[in-house]
Amino acid sequence: MSFDSASQITRDLVLRQRMALVMDGECENSRYYLEALSQQGLFYENYFWLIETQAVDKLVVLFQNSSLFVNADILVAVGKSMEKMGLDIYEVYNPSNRHGGSLKISKVGSYEPERGFNISWIGEKYWRRKNMTGLTFKSAIVTPKPEEDLDAYLANEKNREINSMHRFQSVTIRHCKDFYNFSLNMQRTNSWGYKQANGKFDGLVSLLENNIIDFGSSPLLFKEDRLPFVDYSYGNWKLRSAFIFKKPKKVADSYTIFLRPLDIKVWILILIFMGIILINLRISFGMGSVLFSHDPRVESSWSILVLFIIGAFCQQASIVSYIILDPPSSITNLQDLLDSNLEAGVEDILIDRNYFVQTKDPVAIELYNKKVNKFIQDNSTGFYEPSSGLSLVRGGGFAFHVETSTAYPIIQNTFSNQDICDLEEIQMYRTQPMHTNLPKHSPLKEMMNYCMLRLVESGVMFRLRRFWDAKKPECIETAKKIEIRVSFKEFSFSIIILTSGVFITLIILLMEVLMSIRKTIGKKISRTKLIQIFKKYLIRNNSNYVMQYLVIGFGFKEEWGLIL
């Protein structure tokens, strides 16, 4: 059997699961067999090898041309007789054969017939191998060309709202660089990596696909079309983007504003209890006037009691409304934003541009066609720089989709507290982790995972995230201005009620005046008739002086004049 056939059979076996393999290093041509296996990546971390040989000096020759890396799990048992003399156990690996690393051989234990195996590991595998002797790895970061040197720009922590995710990732990579003692050759690219018209990827993914770099210093989103070319490691960064906008004023129907914030059932119960209170007050006043001396000047009619209860209720309801009434948001999802009268724009980054190209969400597609991809204030595409888009948000009537780590520092520095309190957010797509990335089947994947998880365990990752991923600006409620703006449409119902009340009051007043006049005229006519009868009686009895005395004394002078 040829070496190629044997190695292919071995590879087919171990690809199915994690396996341990044993090999006799004294076999003829074993050195060439190991070389062939290493070229196919069969010394990666999911394959455990135990190789037996008789002399430690032979190890260098045995692995002379093998492509080994820091992830190799190879133990070599050295000795002539396991049953009689025992064996010495050695660990073999190379920090990176591809980058000029040297073979590392270290004794890690022994085997004795009486005591068995005695393996003395010192720490975890990547802790033991953390000195990579200054090997140089290549990496790339997605960022516009900086004015200063690239390494100096990445080391600078000023203006961290600009290219936050990339600079954050480069910081974590530098922590791993120091931990493992390797060097970095950094280059720049303009794109994360998206499939072009020719079917090829550009940017960072292209560099990974062609093994031009060893790992990326910008995080990558997990995408299905990248899987054949990219290995994803630990997800350091949480990508959160949202439409940020000022809460639009909801113009309610003119009568509903007076029914908020209580439910219709609550209002019905309130009216019932008002009726009960009214009856109780009427009974209380009535019994008080019977049992106790009652001042007749104190009004206790039904009308005054009704007015009293309505006044007290309206005063208390206004306090309740002031405390618990927070105008509900009219935009809670993407469909609401689409149906609103807000204009919309998007941050000019490739992630969002590519999202609209690949998404199958009908609401997002319609939103893009209706609000984003049209002529808006001299911007023909609807894509804006973060500062420009947020400036439009501050003016109101505009929703801007932007990464929050970029937006929050700008908002904190340029928005007033009142503006911050008025802001709302809705997400177009969910918050997603962005991963450390390497070429497919990279031998450095678990090494990078180990480093990133150590940063998490030690709290360094949390501190870095808090520094680079900006905190949402807080609304200071105690300093918030209370502005109540009521349009004529909303206020018209109260004007109608007030006008109707005045009109009804005037009608009632007119009716009372007419009734009073009628009673007065009727009273005068009755008294006149009485005087006429009395006058005839006095004339008939020649008592004119008595008649004049009565007219003057009892105030009937006016009626008397009418009769004369």
C-alpha positions as CSV (number, residue, x, y, z in Angstrom):
1,M,0.0,0.0,0.0
2,S,1.3,3.5,-0.9
3,F,1.9,6.2,1.7
4,D,-0.8,8.4,0.1
5,S,-3.4,5.5,0.2
6,A,-2.5,4.7,3.8
7,S,-2.8,8.3,5.0
8,Q,-6.1,8.8,3.1
9,I,-7.6,5.7,4.9
10,T,-6.4,7.1,8.2
11,R,-7.8,10.5,7.5
12,D,-11.2,9.0,6.5
13,L,-11.3,7.1,9.8
14,V,-10.5,10.0,12.1
15,L,-12.7,12.5,10.4
16,R,-15.7,10.6,11.7
17,Q,-14.9,11.3,15.3
18,R,-12.1,12.2,17.7
19,M,-9.7,9.3,17.7
20,A,-6.5,8.1,19.2
21,L,-4.0,6.4,16.9
22,V,-0.9,4.3,17.8
23,M,2.1,4.0,15.4
24,D,5.4,2.1,15.5
25,G,8.1,4.6,14.8
26,E,10.6,1.9,14.1
27,C,8.7,0.8,10.9
28,E,10.5,1.3,7.6
29,N,9.8,4.7,6.0
30,S,7.8,5.9,9.1
31,R,9.3,9.3,8.6
32,Y,7.7,9.7,5.2
33,Y,4.4,8.4,6.4
34,L,4.3,11.0,9.2
35,E,5.2,13.7,6.7
36,A,2.3,12.6,4.4
37,L,-0.1,12.6,7.4
38,S,1.0,16.1,8.5
39,Q,0.3,17.5,5.1
40,Q,-3.3,16.5,5.4
41,G,-3.7,18.1,8.9
42,L,-3.9,14.7,10.7
43,F,-1.8,16.1,13.6
44,Y,-4.5,18.6,14.6
45,E,-6.0,18.7,18.1
46,N,-8.8,16.2,17.3
47,Y,-6.3,13.4,16.6
48,F,-4.4,11.9,19.5
49,W,-1.2,10.1,18.6
50,L,1.0,7.7,20.5
51,I,4.2,6.8,18.6
52,E,6.7,4.2,19.9
53,T,10.4,4.4,19.2
54,Q,13.6,3.2,20.8
55,A,15.8,6.3,21.0
56,V,15.1,9.9,21.8
57,D,17.7,11.0,19.3
58,K,15.6,9.6,16.5
59,L,12.7,12.0,17.2
60,V,14.3,14.9,15.4
61,V,14.8,12.7,12.3
62,L,11.3,11.2,12.6
63,F,9.6,14.6,12.5
64,Q,12.2,16.4,10.4
65,N,9.9,17.2,7.5
66,S,6.5,17.0,9.2
67,S,4.3,20.0,9.2
68,L,3.5,20.3,12.9
69,F,1.8,23.2,14.8
70,V,1.0,24.3,18.3
71,N,-2.2,22.3,18.4
72,A,-0.5,18.8,17.8
73,D,-1.3,16.1,20.4
74,I,1.6,13.7,19.9
75,L,3.1,11.6,22.7
76,V,6.2,9.5,21.9
77,A,7.1,6.5,24.1
78,V,10.9,6.0,24.0
79,G,12.5,2.8,25.2
80,K,13.5,-0.7,24.2
81,S,11.3,-2.8,26.4
82,M,8.1,-1.6,28.1
83,E,7.8,-4.9,30.1
84,K,11.4,-4.9,31.6
85,M,12.9,-1.4,31.5
86,G,9.9,0.9,31.1
87,L,9.5,3.9,28.8
88,D,10.0,7.6,28.9
89,I,7.1,9.7,27.5
90,Y,7.8,12.8,25.5
91,E,5.5,15.5,24.1
92,V,6.3,16.7,20.6
93,Y,5.0,19.8,18.8
94,N,6.1,22.8,16.8
95,P,4.8,26.4,17.4
96,S,4.3,26.7,13.7
97,N,6.3,24.8,11.1
98,R,4.9,27.1,8.4
99,H,6.3,30.2,10.1
100,G,9.8,28.9,10.8
101,G,9.2,27.5,14.2
102,S,11.5,24.8,15.7
103,L,10.5,21.3,16.9
104,K,9.8,21.2,20.7
105,I,10.5,18.0,22.5
106,S,9.9,17.8,26.3
107,K,9.7,14.9,28.7
108,V,6.3,14.8,30.4
109,G,6.3,11.4,32.2
110,S,7.2,7.7,32.2
111,Y,6.0,4.2,32.3
112,E,7.2,1.6,34.8
113,P,6.0,-2.0,34.9
114,E,5.4,-1.8,38.7
115,R,3.9,1.7,38.9
116,G,2.3,2.1,35.5
117,F,2.1,5.5,33.7
118,N,3.2,8.6,35.5
119,I,2.3,11.7,33.5
120,S,3.1,15.0,35.1
121,W,1.4,17.8,33.0
122,I,2.2,21.3,34.1
123,G,-0.9,23.3,33.2
124,E,-3.2,23.1,30.2
125,K,-1.7,22.4,26.8
126,Y,-1.8,26.0,25.5
127,W,-0.5,27.3,28.8
128,R,2.5,25.0,28.5
129,R,3.1,26.1,24.9
130,K,2.4,29.8,25.3
131,N,6.0,30.8,24.4
132,M,5.9,30.9,20.6
133,T,9.4,32.3,20.5
134,G,8.5,35.5,18.7
135,L,7.1,33.9,15.5
136,T,5.5,36.5,13.1
137,F,1.9,36.0,12.1
138,K,0.0,37.9,9.6
139,S,-3.3,39.6,10.2
140,A,-5.7,42.2,8.7
141,I,-8.2,44.7,10.0
142,V,-11.2,46.3,8.2
143,T,-10.8,50.1,8.5
144,P,-10.4,53.1,6.3
145,K,-6.9,54.3,5.8
146,P,-5.9,56.2,8.9
147,E,-3.9,59.5,8.8
148,E,-1.2,58.1,11.1
149,D,0.6,54.8,11.1
150,L,-1.8,51.8,11.3
151,D,-0.2,50.3,14.5
152,A,-0.2,53.7,16.1
153,Y,-3.8,54.2,15.2
154,L,-4.9,50.9,16.6
155,A,-3.0,51.6,19.9
156,N,-4.7,55.0,20.3
157,E,-7.8,54.9,22.5
158,K,-9.1,58.4,21.5
159,N,-12.4,58.8,19.6
160,R,-13.3,55.2,20.4
161,E,-16.8,55.7,18.8
162,I,-15.0,55.4,15.4
163,N,-14.4,51.9,14.1
164,S,-15.2,50.6,17.6
165,M,-15.6,46.9,16.9
166,H,-12.4,46.7,14.8
167,R,-10.2,48.5,17.3
168,F,-11.7,46.4,20.1
169,Q,-10.9,43.2,18.3
170,S,-7.4,44.4,17.6
171,V,-6.9,45.0,21.3
172,T,-7.9,41.5,22.2
173,I,-5.5,40.1,19.5
174,R,-2.7,42.2,21.0
175,H,-3.5,40.6,24.4
176,C,-3.0,37.2,22.8
177,K,0.1,38.4,21.1
178,D,1.6,39.3,24.5
179,F,0.3,36.1,26.1
180,Y,1.8,33.7,23.4
181,N,4.9,35.9,22.7
182,F,4.4,36.2,18.9
183,S,4.8,39.2,16.6
184,L,2.2,40.7,14.2
185,N,2.4,41.9,10.7
186,M,-0.8,43.9,10.3
187,Q,-2.4,45.1,7.1
188,R,-5.6,46.9,6.2
189,T,-8.6,46.0,4.0
190,N,-11.8,47.9,3.1
191,S,-14.4,45.1,3.5
192,W,-15.3,42.3,5.8
193,G,-15.8,40.1,2.8
194,Y,-18.8,39.8,0.5
195,K,-19.4,37.7,-2.5
196,Q,-18.9,39.6,-5.7
197,A,-20.5,39.2,-9.2
198,N,-17.7,36.7,-10.2
199,G,-18.6,34.5,-7.2
200,K,-15.4,35.4,-5.3
201,F,-15.2,37.1,-1.9
202,D,-13.5,40.4,-1.4
203,G,-11.9,41.9,1.7
204,L,-11.1,40.0,4.8
205,V,-12.7,36.7,3.8
206,S,-10.7,36.7,0.6
207,L,-7.5,37.1,2.6
208,L,-8.5,34.2,4.8
209,E,-9.7,32.0,2.0
210,N,-6.3,32.3,0.2
211,N,-4.3,31.9,3.4
212,I,-2.7,35.3,2.9
213,I,-3.2,36.0,6.6
214,D,-3.3,33.7,9.7
215,F,-6.3,35.4,11.4
216,G,-8.4,38.5,11.2
217,S,-8.1,41.4,13.6
218,S,-11.7,42.5,12.8
219,P,-14.6,40.4,14.0
220,L,-16.8,38.7,11.5
221,L,-20.6,37.9,11.4
222,F,-21.5,34.2,11.1
223,K,-22.7,33.8,7.5
224,E,-23.5,30.6,5.7
225,D,-21.8,31.5,2.5
226,R,-18.5,32.1,4.4
227,L,-18.5,28.7,6.2
228,P,-16.5,26.8,3.5
229,F,-13.6,29.3,3.7
230,V,-13.6,30.6,7.3
231,D,-13.3,29.1,10.8
232,Y,-15.0,31.0,13.5
233,S,-13.5,31.2,17.0
234,Y,-14.8,32.9,20.1
235,G,-17.4,35.7,19.6
236,N,-16.0,38.7,21.3
237,W,-18.1,41.5,20.0
238,K,-21.9,41.9,20.3
239,L,-23.2,43.8,17.2
240,R,-26.3,45.8,18.1
241,S,-27.7,48.2,15.7
242,A,-31.1,50.0,15.9
243,F,-33.2,52.7,14.4
244,I,-32.9,55.6,16.7
245,F,-35.5,58.4,16.6
246,K,-37.4,60.9,18.7
247,K,-40.7,59.7,19.9
248,P,-43.3,61.1,17.4
249,K,-46.2,63.0,18.9
250,K,-49.3,60.9,18.6
251,V,-52.3,63.0,17.6
252,A,-55.2,61.3,19.3
253,D,-58.9,61.7,18.5
254,S,-60.2,64.9,20.2
255,Y,-62.2,63.0,22.8
256,T,-59.8,60.1,23.6
257,I,-57.2,62.4,25.1
258,F,-59.7,63.1,28.0
259,L,-60.3,59.3,28.6
260,R,-56.6,58.4,29.1
261,P,-54.9,56.9,30.9
262,L,-57.8,54.8,32.4
263,D,-59.7,51.9,30.8
264,I,-63.3,52.3,29.8
265,K,-64.3,49.8,32.6
266,V,-62.6,52.0,35.2
267,W,-64.4,55.0,33.9
268,I,-67.8,53.2,34.3
269,L,-66.9,52.2,37.9
270,I,-65.9,55.8,38.6
271,L,-69.3,57.1,37.4
272,I,-71.1,54.5,39.6
273,F,-69.2,55.5,42.7
274,M,-69.8,59.2,41.9
275,G,-73.5,58.4,41.9
276,I,-73.2,56.6,45.2
277,I,-71.3,59.5,46.7
278,L,-73.8,62.0,45.4
279,I,-76.7,60.1,47.0
280,N,-74.8,59.8,50.3
281,L,-74.1,63.5,50.4
282,R,-77.7,64.4,49.7
283,I,-78.9,62.1,52.5
284,S,-76.3,63.6,54.8
285,F,-77.3,67.2,54.1
286,G,-81.0,66.3,54.5
287,M,-80.5,64.5,57.8
288,G,-78.3,67.3,59.1
289,S,-80.9,69.9,58.4
290,V,-83.5,67.9,60.4
291,L,-81.4,66.9,63.3
292,F,-79.3,70.0,63.7
293,S,-79.7,73.6,63.1
294,H,-79.1,74.2,59.5
295,D,-77.9,77.5,58.0
296,P,-80.4,78.3,55.2
297,R,-77.7,80.1,53.3
298,V,-75.8,76.8,52.8
299,E,-76.8,75.5,49.4
300,S,-77.5,71.7,49.4
301,S,-79.5,71.2,46.2
302,W,-78.9,68.4,43.8
303,S,-77.3,70.7,41.3
304,I,-74.7,72.1,43.7
305,L,-73.8,68.6,44.9
306,V,-73.3,67.4,41.3
307,L,-71.0,70.3,40.6
308,F,-69.1,69.7,43.8
309,I,-68.5,66.0,43.0
310,I,-67.5,66.7,39.4
311,G,-65.1,69.4,40.5
312,A,-63.4,67.2,43.1
313,F,-63.2,64.3,40.7
314,C,-61.7,66.3,37.9
315,Q,-59.0,67.7,40.3
316,Q,-58.0,64.2,41.5
317,A,-58.1,62.7,38.0
318,S,-55.8,65.3,36.7
319,I,-53.3,64.4,39.5
320,V,-53.5,60.7,38.6
321,S,-53.1,61.4,34.9
322,Y,-50.1,63.6,35.6
323,I,-48.4,60.8,37.6
324,I,-49.1,57.7,35.5
325,L,-49.7,59.1,32.1
326,D,-46.8,58.5,29.8
327,P,-47.9,58.8,26.2
328,P,-47.5,55.3,24.7
329,S,-45.1,54.9,21.9
330,S,-46.7,54.6,18.5
331,I,-43.7,52.8,17.0
332,T,-42.7,49.5,18.5
333,N,-41.6,47.5,15.5
334,L,-40.4,47.8,11.9
335,Q,-43.9,47.8,10.5
336,D,-44.9,50.7,12.7
337,L,-41.9,52.6,11.4
338,L,-42.8,51.9,7.8
339,D,-46.4,53.1,8.4
340,S,-45.3,56.2,10.3
341,N,-44.6,59.7,8.8
342,L,-40.9,59.5,9.8
343,E,-38.2,59.7,7.2
344,A,-35.4,57.1,7.6
345,G,-31.7,56.7,6.9
346,V,-29.0,54.1,7.4
347,E,-25.4,54.2,8.6
348,D,-23.1,54.0,5.6
349,I,-21.4,50.7,6.5
350,L,-21.1,47.5,4.4
351,I,-23.0,45.3,7.0
352,D,-26.2,47.3,6.5
353,R,-25.7,47.8,2.7
354,N,-25.3,44.0,2.4
355,Y,-28.3,43.3,4.7
356,F,-30.7,45.0,2.3
357,V,-29.2,43.0,-0.6
358,Q,-29.5,39.6,1.1
359,T,-32.5,40.0,3.4
360,K,-35.8,38.3,2.6
361,D,-37.8,40.2,5.2
362,P,-40.6,41.9,3.2
363,V,-41.0,44.7,5.8
364,A,-37.3,45.6,5.6
365,I,-37.3,45.5,1.8
366,E,-40.4,47.8,1.6
367,L,-38.9,50.1,4.2
368,Y,-35.7,50.3,2.1
369,N,-37.6,51.0,-1.1
370,K,-40.0,53.5,0.5
371,K,-37.9,55.5,3.0
372,V,-34.2,54.8,2.5
373,N,-33.5,54.4,-1.2
374,K,-34.9,57.7,-2.3
375,F,-33.8,61.3,-2.6
376,I,-33.7,62.7,1.0
377,Q,-32.2,66.1,1.7
378,D,-29.6,66.0,-1.1
379,N,-28.7,62.4,-0.2
380,S,-29.6,60.1,-3.1
381,T,-29.1,56.8,-1.3
382,G,-30.4,57.4,2.2
383,F,-27.0,56.3,3.7
384,Y,-25.3,58.7,6.1
385,E,-22.3,59.2,8.2
386,P,-23.2,58.6,11.9
387,S,-22.8,62.3,12.9
388,S,-24.9,63.5,9.9
389,G,-27.7,60.9,10.5
390,L,-27.9,61.6,14.2
391,S,-28.0,65.4,13.6
392,L,-31.2,64.7,11.6
393,V,-32.5,62.6,14.5
394,R,-31.9,65.5,16.9
395,G,-34.1,67.7,14.6
396,G,-37.0,65.3,14.9
397,G,-39.0,63.4,12.3
398,F,-36.1,61.2,11.3
399,A,-35.2,57.6,12.2
400,F,-31.5,56.6,11.7
401,H,-30.2,53.0,11.7
402,V,-26.8,52.9,13.3
403,E,-24.6,50.7,15.4
404,T,-25.2,51.7,19.0
405,S,-21.5,51.6,20.0
406,T,-21.0,54.4,17.4
407,A,-24.2,56.3,18.1
408,Y,-24.2,56.5,21.9
409,P,-21.0,58.6,22.4
410,I,-22.2,61.1,19.7
411,I,-25.6,61.3,21.4
412,Q,-24.0,61.8,24.8
413,N,-21.8,64.7,23.5
414,T,-24.3,66.5,21.2
415,F,-27.8,65.8,22.5
416,S,-29.5,67.7,25.4
417,N,-31.0,65.8,28.3
418,Q,-34.4,66.5,26.9
419,D,-33.5,65.1,23.5
420,I,-32.1,62.0,25.1
421,C,-35.3,61.5,27.1
422,D,-37.3,61.7,23.9
423,L,-35.3,59.0,22.1
424,E,-36.6,55.6,21.2
425,E,-35.1,52.5,19.5
426,I,-36.3,49.6,17.4
427,Q,-34.1,46.9,15.9
428,M,-34.1,45.9,12.3
429,Y,-32.2,42.7,13.0
430,R,-31.3,40.9,16.2
431,T,-28.2,41.5,18.3
432,Q,-25.5,39.2,16.9
433,P,-22.1,38.0,18.1
434,M,-19.1,38.8,15.9
435,H,-16.3,36.2,15.9
436,T,-12.6,35.9,15.8
437,N,-11.9,34.4,12.4
438,L,-9.2,32.2,10.8
439,P,-8.7,30.3,7.6
440,K,-10.6,27.1,7.3
441,H,-9.0,24.2,9.2
442,S,-6.5,26.6,10.8
443,P,-4.2,25.0,13.4
444,L,-4.4,28.2,15.5
445,K,-8.1,28.1,16.1
446,E,-8.1,26.4,19.6
447,M,-5.0,28.5,20.5
448,M,-7.0,31.7,19.9
449,N,-10.0,30.2,21.7
450,Y,-7.9,29.5,24.8
451,C,-6.6,33.0,24.8
452,M,-10.0,34.7,24.4
453,L,-11.6,32.5,27.1
454,R,-8.7,33.4,29.5
455,L,-9.5,37.1,28.9
456,V,-13.2,36.3,29.8
457,E,-12.2,34.4,32.9
458,S,-9.9,37.1,34.2
459,G,-12.5,39.9,33.6
460,V,-10.3,41.6,31.0
461,M,-12.9,41.0,28.2
462,F,-15.6,42.5,30.3
463,R,-13.5,45.6,31.0
464,L,-12.6,46.0,27.3
465,R,-16.3,45.6,26.2
466,R,-17.3,48.3,28.7
467,F,-14.7,50.6,27.4
468,W,-15.2,50.1,23.6
469,D,-18.9,49.3,23.5
470,A,-20.4,52.6,24.7
471,K,-23.1,52.7,27.4
472,K,-26.6,54.0,26.4
473,P,-27.0,57.7,27.5
474,E,-29.3,58.0,30.5
475,C,-32.2,60.3,30.7
476,I,-32.1,62.3,33.9
477,E,-35.8,62.4,34.8
478,T,-35.4,65.0,37.5
479,A,-34.0,67.4,34.9
480,K,-36.5,66.5,32.3
481,K,-38.6,69.3,31.0
482,I,-42.4,68.7,31.1
483,E,-43.7,70.1,27.8
484,I,-47.4,69.7,27.1
485,R,-48.2,70.6,23.5
486,V,-51.9,70.2,22.6
487,S,-53.0,70.9,19.0
488,F,-56.4,72.4,18.2
489,K,-57.6,69.1,17.0
490,E,-57.0,67.5,20.4
491,F,-58.3,70.6,22.3
492,S,-61.4,71.1,20.1
493,F,-63.6,68.6,22.0
494,S,-63.1,70.6,25.2
495,I,-64.0,73.8,23.4
496,I,-67.2,72.1,22.1
497,I,-68.1,71.0,25.6
498,L,-67.4,74.4,27.0
499,T,-69.4,76.2,24.3
500,S,-72.3,73.7,24.7
501,G,-72.3,74.2,28.4
502,V,-72.4,78.0,28.1
503,F,-75.2,77.7,25.5
504,I,-77.3,75.4,27.7
505,T,-76.7,77.7,30.7
506,L,-77.9,80.7,28.7
507,I,-81.0,78.8,27.7
508,I,-81.7,77.8,31.3
509,L,-81.1,81.4,32.4
510,L,-83.5,82.7,29.7
511,M,-86.2,80.2,30.8
512,E,-85.8,81.2,34.5
513,V,-86.1,84.9,33.5
514,L,-89.2,84.2,31.5
515,M,-90.8,82.2,34.3
516,S,-89.9,84.9,36.8
517,I,-91.5,87.6,34.6
518,R,-94.6,85.5,34.1
519,K,-95.0,85.0,37.9
520,T,-94.5,88.7,38.5
521,I,-97.0,89.7,35.9
522,G,-99.5,87.1,37.2
523,K,-99.1,88.4,40.7
524,K,-99.7,92.0,39.6
525,I,-102.9,91.1,37.8
526,S,-104.3,89.2,40.8
527,R,-103.6,92.1,43.1
528,T,-105.2,94.6,40.7
529,K,-108.4,92.6,40.6
530,L,-108.4,92.5,44.4
531,I,-108.0,96.3,44.6
532,Q,-110.8,96.9,42.1
533,I,-113.2,94.8,44.2
534,F,-112.0,96.6,47.3
535,K,-112.3,100.0,45.7
536,K,-115.9,99.5,44.6
537,Y,-116.7,98.4,48.1
538,L,-115.2,101.6,49.6
539,I,-116.8,104.0,47.0
540,R,-120.1,102.4,47.6
541,N,-119.7,103.1,51.4
542,N,-118.1,106.5,50.9
543,S,-114.8,105.6,52.5
544,N,-112.3,107.3,50.2
545,Y,-109.8,108.3,53.0
546,V,-109.5,104.8,54.2
547,M,-108.9,103.7,50.7
548,Q,-106.0,106.2,50.2
549,Y,-104.5,105.1,53.5
550,L,-104.5,101.4,52.4
551,V,-103.0,102.3,49.1
552,I,-100.2,104.3,50.6
553,G,-99.7,102.1,53.7
554,F,-99.6,98.7,52.0
555,G,-97.7,99.7,48.9
556,F,-100.6,99.3,46.4
557,K,-100.0,102.7,44.9
558,E,-98.8,101.3,41.6
559,E,-101.8,99.0,41.2
560,W,-104.2,101.8,42.3
561,G,-102.8,104.0,39.5
562,L,-103.5,101.4,36.9
563,I,-107.1,101.3,38.0
564,L,-107.7,105.1,38.1
